[in-house]
Structure formats: C-alpha cells, structure tokens
Amino acid sequence: MSRSLVSLARYVLIALCLPAAAAAAAQETDAGLVKIEQTEVALSPYGHVVLLKAQNKSVPIFVDSVVAQSIHGALTGDKTPRPLTHDLMRTILEGYDGKVSRVVVSLKGATYYGELTVQMRGTTKVFDSRSSDAIALAIHFKAPILVNRELLDKAGQSLDQPAAPKPGERRL
C-alpha cells in the first residue's frame, strides 16, 4: 500500500472515531447529572414554587411571582400582553441565531445556582445564573434541565406518597 494511501486511511479512521470520542467525553462530563423529566409551577402558602421532577422525586425551588408567571406561560403557551424579561431574552438570543442548549441546577449551601449554556453562531458559552432564570429560559427553548445526583438525593422529596394538600395550596 502506498504511503499516501496509508495516511489517508489513518485520517479516515481518526475522523470516524472522533464522534464516538466526543460522545464518550460528553457522557463523562455529564456523569452524575440527572435529566429533569417534568417541571411544574405551584402556589404554596409560602409563595410560588417550581417543582423539578425526576426519578420519582421532586425538587422544590421557590421563585418570585414574575418568574413563576414566565415559567408557567412557557409551559402552557399562555402569552402575556407584553413580553416578560425571559420572553425578551429569548427573542434577543433567537435574533442573533442563539439558543439555550441546557441548564444545570446545583445547590451550594442553601442557595440554588443555575449554569446556563448558550450556543450562538458556533460558539458555546456557560453563564452563571439564578436557578429560576435558567429554568425559565430552558423551558422557553425546550432545553434539558439537569441536576446533579447529590442535589436530587439531598433536596428531592419522594413522590411515592401523595402529599396531603396543605391549607391554601393550589396548582397553577
């Protein structure tokens, strides 16, 4: 076999292996992360709460009423007469061919953090965010929301036993 043909064969082999290597690296990066299966907004006696549900557990994150309205609107398709901040952020990102590709929610001490991954014109950047803002944008873009296993185990409440409704509690 000629030297140039051997070189070409090596390049082809490397090119074929790159996607598999990239997928393996992505799985390693995502090791320990759990994809949220369902997101819900509720009103409790203590205020609005976003429920991130996965693997038969629910992680409650308390949010202000504007964020709750934005998330609820994104989940249901309800529109407000004027755009809310998350609607504006989505419109700006889309206007520049950008999108939210994923969100990772973590817990440090007693505070939830959001890691917002944005893709724009071939570039990916990760931004620190309030968890509620990151969740709202993920829902607007239909991007996956991920939590680490430790957060799900520590803050997640079991969905096995139906919770008795508390006085004044209702679903939005």
Order of alpha helices (4+ residues) and beta strands (2+ residues): alpha-beta-beta-beta-beta-alpha-alpha-beta-beta-beta-alpha-beta-alpha-beta-beta
